[in-house]
Amino acid sequence: MKQIDDLGDLRGKRVLVRSDLNVPLDGSTITDDGRIRASVPTIQKLVDAGARVVVTAHLGRPKGEPDDKYTLAPVAKRLGELLGQDVAFATDTVGESASTTVAGLADGQVALLENVRFNAGETSKDDAERGAFADRLAGLADVFVSDGFGVVHRKQASVYDVAERLPSAMGGLVAAEIDVLRRLTEEPERPYAVVLGGSKVSDKLGVIDNLLGKADRLLIGGGMVFTFLKAQGHEVGTSLLEADQLDTCRDYIRRAEEAGVDLVLPTDIVVAPEFRADSPPTVVPADAMPADQMGLDIGPESGKAFAAALADAKTVFWNGPMGVFEFDAFSGGTRAVAQALVDGDGLTVVGGGDSAAAVRQLGFDEGAFGHISTGGGASLEYLEGKPLPGIDVLS
């Protein structure tokens, strides 16, 4: 697949960049700018090459029409601060403002188009509707650079169809993500440990299926662990439970044993009567949870056991927090896993989404990890062995 250097001299050319700028907002305040910062090196490389850079991205899930709640205007301001230059902001994606804004760019300048999902054609399942929108996007540029790893698993106009219409290459962020994921799937250095958390087993079915044959150790925490504990016959109180996945979890436990995979489940749980930051926490054995309490984190002994299981690992992939890390009383398990990755000397990969947010919120130095992915869903689908349309189209 081509990279930016393979596109030749870009001075004076209009380069459409698909970035992932889908950041959390509190009103108009960006609460975590990690994805914006991750997008900067590729944009800066194009600026330094003298390109006229046209950035397109989405934010949230608007219904295919403008919605002020999801405007990218705050992102344009923050992107400009990080680049050290003003970023022109078009108030539409393919309309008059976009055309005028792009036409006004000089070499080395940057524009950001309004939320691409304000257009129904972006996410349409109809190839013709999506293609018509892609035609208008492609008309704004001479070449295309795909650098939004968090959306490469989506067959969407600004990810897939534009790449069929313009000379295309992947940006540095996408190239780095793919390189790391290949290291996780093609002869990873062993021991290879995978830590999975988050709320639902059903979100991780494919990746567990695929990794049971590849990983040496599989550590399970987060809300999904209660379905595993229930599958073992334990009381889980009012904890999150997917009753329709109990047989699946029993099958995973059996398969792990047959394959010689060390399946590590917590031995203690932090419970509370309600899902609230100030709800009083109590540590109980994992096989003796009170019927009127809910589990909100793995317990301190489990945190130590998880850290011990990661201590000598040469490859670690972590996706999903161990508990409700946003509440201080229930952040200990997630902190223990993050610290274990920092203390290890192997390749440590944080698989995007809530795990990446947790690393930043809990105050860890991002540089202490081998790689922090910007795309949780895309990372998981790659590890499941699924095709990624936004990557395949670049081949």
C-alpha positions in Angstrom: 0.0 0.0 0.0 1.2 3.5 -0.8 2.2 5.9 1.8 2.5 9.7 1.6 6.1 9.7 0.2 4.8 7.5 -2.7 2.5 10.3 -3.9 5.3 12.4 -5.3 5.6 16.2 -5.1 2.5 17.5 -3.2 3.4 21.2 -3.3 0.4 23.2 -4.4 -1.8 20.1 -4.5 -5.1 19.8 -2.6 -4.8 16.8 -0.3 -8.0 15.5 1.2 -7.2 13.8 4.6 -9.6 11.6 6.4 -8.7 12.0 10.0 -10.4 10.6 13.2 -11.3 13.7 15.2 -14.2 12.1 17.1 -13.4 13.5 20.5 -15.6 13.7 23.6 -17.2 17.1 24.2 -18.8 18.8 27.3 -20.8 21.4 25.5 -18.1 23.0 23.3 -15.2 22.0 25.6 -13.0 19.1 24.4 -12.5 16.8 27.4 -9.9 14.5 25.7 -7.9 15.7 22.7 -6.0 12.5 22.2 -7.3 11.8 18.7 -6.6 15.3 17.6 -3.0 15.1 18.8 -2.6 11.7 17.1 -3.8 13.3 13.8 -1.3 16.1 13.8 1.9 14.4 12.6 0.4 13.4 9.2 -1.2 16.8 8.7 2.1 18.5 9.6 4.0 16.3 7.2 1.6 17.4 4.4 1.9 21.1 5.5 5.7 20.8 5.4 5.4 19.3 1.9 3.6 22.5 0.7 0.2 20.8 0.2 -3.1 22.5 0.6 -4.6 20.3 3.3 -8.3 19.6 3.4 -9.2 17.6 6.5 -12.5 15.7 6.8 -13.8 13.9 9.8 -16.9 13.0 11.8 -18.0 13.7 15.4 -20.7 11.6 17.1 -23.6 10.1 15.4 -25.8 12.9 13.8 -28.7 11.7 11.7 -27.3 12.6 8.3 -28.2 16.3 8.7 -26.6 19.3 10.5 -26.8 19.3 14.3 -25.0 22.0 16.3 -24.3 19.5 19.1 -21.9 17.7 16.8 -20.1 20.6 15.1 -16.4 20.3 14.5 -15.8 24.0 15.2 -14.2 23.4 18.6 -12.0 20.8 16.9 -10.8 23.3 14.3 -9.7 25.7 17.0 -7.8 22.9 18.9 -6.2 21.6 15.7 -5.0 25.1 14.9 -3.4 25.4 18.4 -1.6 22.1 17.9 -0.4 22.9 14.4 0.6 26.5 15.3 -1.4 28.0 12.5 -5.0 29.1 11.9 -7.2 26.3 10.5 -9.9 27.5 8.2 -13.3 26.0 9.1 -15.9 25.3 6.4 -19.4 25.4 7.8 -20.5 22.6 5.4 -18.8 19.6 3.9 -19.4 19.8 0.1 -21.3 23.0 -0.2 -20.5 26.6 -0.9 -18.5 27.2 2.3 -16.4 24.1 1.6 -15.7 25.2 -2.0 -14.8 28.7 -1.0 -12.7 27.7 1.9 -10.7 25.2 -0.1 -10.2 27.6 -3.0 -8.8 30.1 -0.5 -6.0 27.9 0.8 -2.4 28.7 0.0 0.4 26.1 0.0 1.0 24.8 3.5 -2.4 25.9 4.9 -5.1 23.7 6.4 -8.8 23.7 6.3 -11.3 21.5 8.2 -14.6 20.7 6.7 -17.7 20.4 8.9 -18.8 17.1 10.2 -18.9 14.7 7.3 -21.9 12.8 8.9 -24.1 15.8 8.5 -24.6 14.4 5.0 -26.7 11.3 4.6 -24.5 10.0 1.8 -21.6 9.5 4.1 -23.0 6.4 5.9 -25.6 5.3 3.3 -25.9 1.6 2.6 -26.9 2.5 -1.0 -23.8 2.5 -3.2 -25.2 5.1 -5.6 -26.1 7.6 -2.8 -22.7 7.1 -1.1 -20.9 7.4 -4.4 -22.6 10.6 -5.3 -21.5 12.2 -2.1 -18.0 10.8 -2.6 -17.9 12.4 -6.0 -18.5 15.8 -4.5 -15.9 15.2 -1.7 -13.3 14.0 -4.3 -14.0 17.1 -6.4 -12.4 19.2 -3.6 -9.0 17.5 -3.9 -6.3 16.1 -6.1 -5.2 13.2 -3.9 -6.5 11.4 -0.8 -4.7 10.4 2.4 -6.5 7.9 4.7 -5.4 8.6 8.3 -8.5 7.9 10.3 -7.8 4.5 11.7 -10.8 4.6 14.0 -13.1 4.4 10.9 -11.3 2.1 8.5 -13.6 -0.8 9.4 -16.5 1.3 8.0 -17.5 1.3 4.3 -18.3 4.9 4.2 -17.9 7.6 1.6 -15.0 9.6 3.1 -13.2 6.3 4.1 -13.8 4.0 1.2 -15.5 5.5 -1.9 -13.2 8.6 -2.1 -10.2 6.3 -2.2 -11.6 4.8 -5.4 -11.8 8.2 -7.0 -8.5 9.8 -6.2 -4.8 8.7 -6.1 -4.6 7.5 -2.5 -2.2 6.6 0.2 -2.4 5.8 3.9 -1.1 8.3 6.5 1.4 7.8 9.1 -1.1 7.0 11.8 -2.9 4.3 9.9 0.5 2.8 8.8 1.6 2.7 12.5 -1.6 1.1 13.6 -1.5 -1.6 10.9 2.2 -2.4 11.7 1.4 -2.9 15.4 -1.6 -5.0 14.8 0.4 -7.3 12.4 2.9 -7.8 15.3 0.0 -8.9 17.4 -1.3 -11.4 14.9 1.7 -12.6 12.9 4.1 -14.6 15.2 3.9 -12.4 18.3 6.7 -12.6 20.8 5.7 -14.9 23.7 4.3 -15.0 26.3 1.4 -13.2 24.6 -1.2 -11.9 27.0 -4.6 -10.4 26.2 -6.6 -8.3 28.7 -10.2 -7.8 27.8 -12.7 -5.6 29.7 -15.6 -3.3 29.0 -19.2 -3.9 29.5 -20.3 -6.8 27.3 -19.1 -10.2 26.3 -21.1 -9.8 23.0 -18.8 -6.9 22.0 -15.8 -9.2 22.2 -17.1 -12.5 20.8 -15.1 -12.4 17.6 -11.8 -11.4 19.2 -12.1 -14.0 22.0 -12.9 -16.7 19.4 -9.8 -15.7 17.3 -7.4 -15.2 20.2 -8.2 -18.4 22.0 -6.0 -20.0 19.4 -3.2 -17.4 19.5 -2.8 -16.0 23.0 -1.0 -17.7 25.9 -3.0 -15.9 28.6 -6.5 -14.3 28.5 -7.4 -12.0 31.4 -11.1 -11.0 31.7 -12.4 -8.0 33.7 -14.9 -5.2 33.4 -18.6 -5.7 33.2 -18.2 -8.7 30.9 -16.7 -10.7 33.7 -20.0 -11.2 35.5 -21.3 -13.3 32.6 -18.3 -15.5 33.0 -18.8 -15.8 36.8 -22.5 -16.6 36.3 -21.5 -19.2 33.8 -19.4 -20.8 36.6 -22.5 -20.9 38.8 -21.7 -17.9 41.0 -24.1 -15.2 42.3 -23.5 -11.9 40.5 -26.1 -9.8 42.3 -27.4 -6.8 40.3 -24.2 -6.7 38.1 -24.4 -6.3 34.3 -25.3 -9.7 32.9 -25.8 -11.1 29.4 -27.9 -14.2 30.1 -28.0 -15.1 26.4 -24.1 -15.5 26.5 -23.8 -17.9 29.4 -23.4 -21.0 27.2 -20.9 -19.0 25.1 -18.8 -18.2 28.2 -18.9 -21.9 29.3 -17.7 -22.9 25.9 -14.8 -20.3 26.1 -13.8 -21.7 29.5 -13.8 -25.2 28.1 -11.9 -24.2 25.0 -9.3 -22.3 26.9 -8.6 -25.3 29.1 -8.3 -27.6 26.0 -6.0 -25.2 24.2 -3.7 -24.7 27.2 -4.6 -21.0 27.4 -4.4 -19.6 30.9 -7.8 -17.9 31.4 -7.5 -15.5 34.3 -10.7 -14.4 36.0 -10.9 -12.1 39.1 -11.0 -13.7 42.6 -12.4 -10.7 44.3 -14.8 -7.9 43.2 -15.5 -4.4 44.4 -19.2 -4.1 44.8 -21.6 -1.3 45.7 -25.4 -0.9 46.2 -25.8 1.5 43.3 -24.0 2.8 40.2 -22.9 6.1 41.6 -19.5 7.7 42.3 -20.3 8.1 46.0 -21.8 4.6 46.4 -19.9 2.9 49.3 -17.5 0.2 47.9 -17.0 -3.2 49.5 -14.5 -5.9 48.5 -16.0 -9.4 48.4 -14.9 -12.8 47.0 -15.8 -13.3 43.4 -17.7 -16.4 44.3 -19.7 -14.8 47.1 -21.2 -11.6 45.8 -24.2 -10.3 47.7 -27.5 -10.6 45.8 -28.3 -6.9 46.4 -25.0 -5.5 45.2 -23.5 -4.8 41.8 -19.9 -5.3 40.8 -18.1 -2.2 39.6 -14.5 -3.2 39.5 -12.1 -6.2 40.0 -10.8 -6.3 43.5 -7.3 -5.5 44.8 -6.1 -9.1 45.0 -7.3 -9.6 41.4 -5.4 -6.5 40.4 -2.2 -8.0 41.8 -2.9 -11.3 40.1 -3.5 -9.6 36.8 -0.2 -7.7 37.2 1.6 -10.9 38.0 0.2 -12.5 34.9 1.5 -9.6 32.8 4.9 -9.2 34.4 6.9 -11.5 32.1 4.7 -11.1 29.0 6.6 -10.0 25.8 3.4 -9.0 24.0 0.3 -7.5 25.6 -2.9 -6.3 24.0 -5.4 -4.5 26.3 -8.9 -3.5 25.3 -11.5 -2.4 27.9 -11.3 -1.1 31.4 -11.5 -3.4 34.4 -14.2 -1.3 36.1 -15.9 2.0 36.2 -12.6 3.9 36.1 -14.5 7.3 35.9 -15.4 6.8 39.6 -12.3 7.0 41.8 -13.5 4.2 44.1 -13.8 1.8 41.2 -10.7 2.7 39.2 -8.2 0.4 41.0 -8.4 -2.5 38.7 -7.9 -0.4 35.6 -5.0 1.4 37.2 -3.3 -1.9 38.2 -3.5 -3.2 34.6 -2.2 0.1 33.2 0.7 0.1 35.7 1.6 -3.5 34.8 1.9 -2.5 31.2 4.1 0.5 32.0 6.3 -1.7 34.2 6.6 -4.5 31.6 9.4 -4.6 29.0 7.5 -6.2 26.1 5.3 -4.7 23.4 2.3 -3.1 25.1 -0.7 -2.1 23.0 -3.6 -0.2 24.4 -6.6 -1.0 22.1 -8.2 2.4 21.9 -11.7 3.5 23.1 -12.2 3.5 26.8 -8.9 2.0 27.5 -7.0 4.9 25.9 -9.3 7.3 27.7 -8.6 5.6 31.0 -4.8 5.8 30.5 -5.1 9.6 30.1 -7.7 10.2 32.8 -5.7 8.2 35.4 -2.6 10.3 34.6 -0.3 7.8 32.9 2.4 9.0 30.5 1.2 7.9 27.1 4.8 7.5 26.0 5.3 4.7 28.6 3.2 2.4 26.4 4.3 0.8 23.2 1.3 1.9 21.3 -2.1 3.5 22.1 -4.5 2.8 19.3 -7.0 5.5 18.2 -9.5 2.9 17.0 -10.9 0.4 19.4 -13.5 -1.0 17.0 -11.1 -1.2 14.1 -8.4 -2.8 16.3 -10.9 -5.5 17.5 -12.1 -6.3 14.0 -8.5 -6.6 12.7 -7.8 -9.0 15.6 -11.0 -11.0 14.7 -9.6 -11.5 11.2 -12.3 -9.4 9.6 -11.5 -7.3 6.5 -11.2 -3.6 7.0 -12.7 -1.9 3.9 -10.8 1.4 4.4 -7.5 -0.5 4.3 -8.4 -3.0 1.6 -9.4 -0.2 -0.8 -5.9 1.3 -0.6 -4.3 -2.0 -1.8 
